[in-house]
Amino acid sequence: MVRSVSPGFARLKAIYDAPFFDLIARSHAVHAEHWPENEVQLCTLLSIKTGGCSEDCAYCAQSSRYQTSVKAEPLMQKDAVLEAAQRAKENGSTRFCMGAAWKGVRAGDRRFEQVLDIVRDVSKLGLEVCVTLGQLSSVEAKQLAEAGVTAYNHNLDTSPEFYREIVSTHTYEDRLKTIAAVQESGMSLCCGGIIGMGESVDDRLRLLEVLCSFDPAPESVPINCLMAMPGTPLADQPPVDVFELVRLIATTRMALPRAKVRLSAGRTRLSREAQALCFFAGANSVFYGDKLLTAENPGVDEDQALLEELNLRAQPAFAGA
């Protein structure tokens, strides 16, 4: 619960609470002003090291603390990652995201050196390269940037006030320190959250308030709907209400007009019509492919058909590719 109301929070609350059709009409106008090409960024996410994580994030099936169906696997070999990246590019993705279930990375560690080697070769394919490896310092951030990483994903998940209800093995401040290191390195920041974990609407808006405070602002903001995974503490959480999701997307679009707002986990629970409403409200990026780390995702053919129906086209890769 938010105990004090800042001007920034009050502004976000006023936007979010507007009549629904007024809200999405305004957010669509903002979206059209800053993103006039009717484009959607297609991103592919690959888990390059799955399971066995020491953290206790209550939503995550990869935590070693919970009894889930996810089995710990070693870091993937480079050839297998490159094959997946090439396939993603051929399917139309322009950003390739690699995630590892680690608490963090440390310069000089053998596994981190392997990741740097993988990044160097993936970047040669002409893809934007994004990684999410947990906590890092300015030293590791600089090495990732030099290897060819264009964006680092480090979600804040929820508000500072609710965070301790979700994770106890690291703090919100730990997340903010990693974000500062990422921004200092010159990599763009991919940072968003998860809704449906039992948080309030105010918690969601507090998260957005924190995102708005970053300078520079996040380049992309993933909005994940909790996929309640059996065996985790949040296994019994109900699905997110679609209109609450659309309201948050619209508010995010208006608060961060130049950010890519990404529909992430939970799209399998959204109808085609619900996804269309999300795009109208301001979403302009999706994870593309049949799997997100350990969760299911709509298939490539299904997504291509939807984009064609909505007269949306894939966003081209960034100019540096």
PLY file of the C-alpha trace (Angstrom):
ply
format ascii 1.0
element vertex 321
property float x
property float y
property float z
element edge 320
property int vertex1
property int vertex2
end_header
0.00 0.00 0.00
1.29 3.45 -0.93
1.52 5.58 2.22
2.29 8.92 0.64
1.25 10.26 -2.73
3.82 12.05 -4.86
2.84 14.35 -7.74
4.15 11.73 -10.19
2.01 8.99 -8.67
-1.04 11.25 -8.57
-0.61 11.95 -12.28
-0.36 8.25 -13.12
-3.39 7.48 -10.97
-5.44 10.15 -12.73
-4.49 8.71 -16.12
-5.24 5.13 -15.07
-8.62 6.00 -13.52
-9.95 7.85 -16.57
-13.06 6.41 -18.26
-11.89 3.34 -20.18
-12.61 4.49 -23.72
-11.27 7.97 -23.03
-8.09 6.41 -21.67
-7.38 4.14 -24.63
-8.31 6.86 -27.14
-5.76 9.18 -25.52
-3.09 6.49 -25.26
-3.65 5.50 -28.91
-3.17 9.13 -29.95
0.11 9.29 -28.01
1.19 6.03 -29.59
0.37 7.24 -33.11
2.35 10.43 -32.51
5.54 8.61 -31.47
5.14 5.30 -33.35
3.31 6.17 -36.59
4.42 3.19 -38.69
2.07 0.52 -37.29
5.06 -1.63 -36.42
5.54 -4.27 -33.74
8.96 -5.36 -32.54
9.31 -9.14 -32.65
11.62 -10.55 -29.97
12.63 -14.12 -29.31
13.53 -15.25 -25.79
15.74 -18.26 -25.16
16.64 -19.77 -21.80
20.34 -20.53 -22.18
20.64 -21.80 -18.60
17.47 -23.20 -17.07
16.55 -23.96 -13.47
18.59 -24.44 -10.34
18.45 -20.76 -9.35
19.27 -19.96 -5.70
16.81 -17.05 -5.54
13.34 -17.39 -3.98
11.23 -15.28 -6.37
7.71 -16.49 -5.55
6.56 -16.53 -9.17
9.47 -18.47 -10.64
9.45 -22.17 -11.47
13.24 -22.05 -11.96
13.95 -21.53 -8.26
15.71 -24.49 -6.64
13.68 -23.81 -3.49
10.40 -25.02 -5.01
9.22 -28.40 -6.24
8.26 -27.71 -9.86
8.45 -29.53 -13.17
11.49 -27.49 -14.25
14.73 -29.45 -14.13
18.09 -27.75 -13.74
20.12 -27.72 -16.95
23.67 -26.53 -17.69
24.55 -23.54 -19.83
23.75 -24.28 -23.47
26.55 -24.83 -25.95
27.28 -21.92 -28.27
26.41 -23.80 -31.46
22.92 -24.58 -30.13
22.34 -20.95 -29.16
23.52 -19.71 -32.55
21.20 -22.16 -34.29
18.26 -20.84 -32.25
19.26 -17.23 -32.97
19.50 -17.86 -36.70
16.10 -19.55 -36.68
14.62 -16.60 -34.78
16.01 -14.19 -37.37
14.60 -16.26 -40.23
11.18 -16.20 -38.54
11.24 -12.39 -38.40
12.60 -11.55 -34.96
14.93 -8.59 -34.77
15.83 -8.91 -31.07
17.24 -12.08 -29.56
17.05 -12.27 -25.79
19.03 -14.79 -23.75
18.16 -15.54 -20.15
20.13 -17.45 -17.53
18.70 -18.57 -14.18
21.46 -17.09 -12.04
21.52 -14.75 -9.07
24.10 -12.74 -10.98
27.43 -12.83 -12.83
30.99 -11.96 -11.91
33.87 -10.88 -14.15
36.38 -13.67 -14.71
33.93 -16.46 -13.93
34.12 -19.25 -16.50
30.39 -19.26 -17.17
30.32 -15.50 -17.70
33.20 -15.78 -20.16
31.17 -18.40 -22.05
28.22 -16.01 -22.22
30.44 -13.21 -23.54
31.71 -15.55 -26.25
28.13 -16.48 -27.21
27.11 -12.81 -27.32
29.98 -11.92 -29.66
28.83 -14.47 -32.22
25.10 -13.79 -31.90
25.73 -10.09 -32.48
27.37 -10.95 -35.81
24.02 -12.24 -37.08
22.64 -8.70 -37.30
20.25 -9.07 -34.40
19.74 -6.81 -31.44
21.16 -8.76 -28.52
19.49 -8.68 -25.11
20.54 -10.67 -22.06
19.15 -11.15 -18.57
21.72 -12.64 -16.22
20.70 -11.28 -12.83
22.80 -8.87 -10.80
25.95 -7.32 -12.18
28.33 -4.47 -11.45
29.69 -1.79 -13.76
32.61 -4.09 -14.64
30.40 -6.88 -16.03
28.06 -4.37 -17.66
30.96 -2.81 -19.57
32.14 -6.23 -20.73
28.67 -7.14 -21.97
28.37 -3.87 -23.87
31.78 -4.37 -25.46
30.83 -7.93 -26.47
27.80 -6.63 -28.39
24.85 -6.60 -25.99
22.48 -3.81 -27.01
19.94 -4.18 -24.19
19.94 -5.63 -20.68
16.74 -6.90 -19.12
16.39 -6.45 -15.37
12.77 -6.26 -14.28
11.75 -4.57 -11.06
8.70 -6.86 -10.96
6.52 -4.70 -8.69
6.52 -1.72 -6.34
9.22 -1.15 -3.72
6.57 -1.65 -1.03
5.30 -5.01 -2.31
8.66 -6.40 -3.39
9.52 -7.99 -0.05
6.35 -10.09 -0.36
7.73 -11.65 -3.54
11.49 -11.98 -2.97
13.67 -12.20 0.15
17.04 -13.23 -1.32
17.81 -9.78 -2.72
16.45 -6.28 -2.26
14.88 -3.64 -4.44
18.04 -1.61 -3.95
20.06 -4.49 -5.40
17.93 -4.28 -8.53
18.40 -0.53 -8.77
22.19 -0.88 -8.46
22.27 -3.28 -11.41
20.09 -0.92 -13.44
22.48 1.96 -12.68
25.42 -0.17 -13.89
23.54 -1.05 -17.09
22.77 2.56 -17.88
26.32 3.65 -17.09
27.62 1.09 -19.62
25.60 2.52 -22.51
23.41 -0.56 -22.97
19.73 0.26 -23.25
17.52 -0.78 -20.36
14.68 -3.28 -20.69
12.76 -3.07 -17.43
9.18 -3.84 -16.50
7.14 -5.93 -14.15
4.68 -8.71 -13.45
1.05 -8.20 -12.60
-1.29 -10.68 -10.97
0.95 -11.60 -8.01
-1.50 -10.27 -5.42
-0.35 -6.66 -5.68
-2.73 -3.71 -5.76
-3.32 -1.32 -8.65
-1.37 1.25 -6.61
1.61 -1.14 -6.56
1.49 -1.35 -10.34
1.44 2.42 -10.63
4.26 2.77 -8.11
6.35 0.47 -10.29
5.56 2.69 -13.26
6.48 5.76 -11.21
9.91 4.24 -10.52
10.40 3.43 -14.21
9.54 7.03 -15.09
12.24 8.27 -12.72
15.09 6.63 -14.68
17.32 8.86 -16.79
17.43 7.81 -19.54
14.02 6.18 -19.53
13.81 2.44 -20.22
14.05 1.64 -23.92
11.54 -1.16 -23.49
9.02 -2.06 -20.78
7.86 -5.69 -20.62
4.45 -6.14 -19.01
4.10 -9.71 -17.84
0.91 -11.32 -16.60
1.71 -13.92 -13.98
1.72 -17.46 -15.30
0.89 -19.24 -12.05
3.30 -22.19 -12.04
2.50 -25.34 -10.04
4.85 -25.74 -7.10
5.53 -22.03 -6.61
4.05 -19.93 -3.78
1.87 -18.07 -6.31
0.46 -21.20 -7.95
-3.12 -20.38 -6.92
-3.25 -16.75 -8.04
-6.18 -16.04 -10.41
-5.61 -14.73 -13.95
-5.27 -10.98 -14.50
-8.39 -9.13 -15.62
-7.94 -8.14 -19.26
-9.25 -4.61 -18.78
-6.79 -4.03 -15.93
-3.99 -5.12 -18.28
-5.20 -2.77 -21.02
-5.47 0.12 -18.55
-1.88 -0.46 -17.43
-0.62 -0.65 -21.02
-2.40 2.59 -21.88
-1.04 4.34 -18.80
2.48 3.08 -19.55
2.23 4.32 -23.13
1.24 7.79 -21.96
3.87 7.90 -19.20
6.71 6.57 -21.40
5.72 7.52 -24.95
9.05 6.59 -26.56
9.46 3.20 -24.89
8.59 -0.08 -26.53
5.79 -1.55 -24.42
6.09 -5.31 -24.66
3.32 -7.85 -24.21
5.28 -10.59 -22.50
4.27 -13.59 -20.38
0.58 -14.45 -20.31
-0.33 -13.92 -23.95
-1.59 -17.50 -24.24
-4.47 -16.45 -21.98
-5.40 -13.47 -24.16
-7.84 -13.83 -27.01
-7.01 -12.32 -30.39
-9.46 -9.53 -29.58
-7.79 -8.83 -26.22
-4.38 -8.66 -27.88
-5.77 -6.28 -30.50
-7.03 -4.04 -27.70
-3.57 -4.11 -26.10
-1.98 -3.04 -29.39
-4.52 -0.26 -29.80
-3.78 0.97 -26.28
-0.07 1.24 -27.02
1.72 -2.11 -26.93
4.21 -2.38 -29.78
6.45 -5.31 -28.95
5.91 -9.02 -28.28
7.92 -12.07 -27.41
7.67 -14.23 -30.48
8.00 -18.01 -30.57
6.35 -20.91 -28.80
8.17 -20.63 -25.46
9.17 -17.98 -22.91
11.87 -19.44 -20.67
9.63 -22.12 -19.09
6.15 -20.84 -20.05
4.12 -21.42 -23.19
3.70 -18.66 -25.78
1.58 -18.32 -28.96
3.11 -19.97 -32.02
4.87 -18.08 -34.81
2.18 -18.82 -37.42
-0.53 -17.68 -35.02
1.24 -14.40 -34.35
1.94 -13.73 -38.00
-1.73 -14.25 -38.84
-2.82 -11.88 -36.06
-0.45 -9.11 -37.14
-1.63 -9.45 -40.72
-5.27 -9.24 -39.63
-4.51 -6.04 -37.69
-2.47 -4.51 -40.53
0.60 -4.43 -38.30
4.05 -5.20 -39.62
7.28 -6.32 -38.06
9.59 -3.54 -36.95
12.96 -3.62 -38.74
16.16 -4.16 -36.79
17.89 -1.14 -35.29
20.11 0.87 -37.61
23.33 -0.52 -36.17
22.55 -4.08 -37.19
0 1
1 2
2 3
3 4
4 5
5 6
6 7
7 8
8 9
9 10
10 11
11 12
12 13
13 14
14 15
15 16
16 17
17 18
18 19
19 20
20 21
21 22
22 23
23 24
24 25
25 26
26 27
27 28
28 29
29 30
30 31
31 32
32 33
33 34
34 35
35 36
36 37
37 38
38 39
39 40
40 41
41 42
42 43
43 44
44 45
45 46
46 47
47 48
48 49
49 50
50 51
51 52
52 53
53 54
54 55
55 56
56 57
57 58
58 59
59 60
60 61
61 62
62 63
63 64
64 65
65 66
66 67
67 68
68 69
69 70
70 71
71 72
72 73
73 74
74 75
75 76
76 77
77 78
78 79
79 80
80 81
81 82
82 83
83 84
84 85
85 86
86 87
87 88
88 89
89 90
90 91
91 92
92 93
93 94
94 95
95 96
96 97
97 98
98 99
99 100
100 101
101 102
102 103
103 104
104 105
105 106
106 107
107 108
108 109
109 110
110 111
111 112
112 113
113 114
114 115
115 116
116 117
117 118
118 119
119 120
120 121
121 122
122 123
123 124
124 125
125 126
126 127
127 128
128 129
129 130
130 131
131 132
132 133
133 134
134 135
135 136
136 137
137 138
138 139
139 140
140 141
141 142
142 143
143 144
144 145
145 146
146 147
147 148
148 149
149 150
150 151
151 152
152 153
153 154
154 155
155 156
156 157
157 158
158 159
159 160
160 161
161 162
162 163
163 164
164 165
165 166
166 167
167 168
168 169
169 170
170 171
171 172
172 173
173 174
174 175
175 176
176 177
177 178
178 179
179 180
180 181
181 182
182 183
183 184
184 185
185 186
186 187
187 188
188 189
189 190
190 191
191 192
192 193
193 194
194 195
195 196
196 197
197 198
198 199
199 200
200 201
201 202
202 203
203 204
204 205
205 206
206 207
207 208
208 209
209 210
210 211
211 212
212 213
213 214
214 215
215 216
216 217
217 218
218 219
219 220
220 221
221 222
222 223
223 224
224 225
225 226
226 227
227 228
228 229
229 230
230 231
231 232
232 233
233 234
234 235
235 236
236 237
237 238
238 239
239 240
240 241
241 242
242 243
243 244
244 245
245 246
246 247
247 248
248 249
249 250
250 251
251 252
252 253
253 254
254 255
255 256
256 257
257 258
258 259
259 260
260 261
261 262
262 263
263 264
264 265
265 266
266 267
267 268
268 269
269 270
270 271
271 272
272 273
273 274
274 275
275 276
276 277
277 278
278 279
279 280
280 281
281 282
282 283
283 284
284 285
285 286
286 287
287 288
288 289
289 290
290 291
291 292
292 293
293 294
294 295
295 296
296 297
297 298
298 299
299 300
300 301
301 302
302 303
303 304
304 305
305 306
306 307
307 308
308 309
309 310
310 311
311 312
312 313
313 314
314 315
315 316
316 317
317 318
318 319
319 320
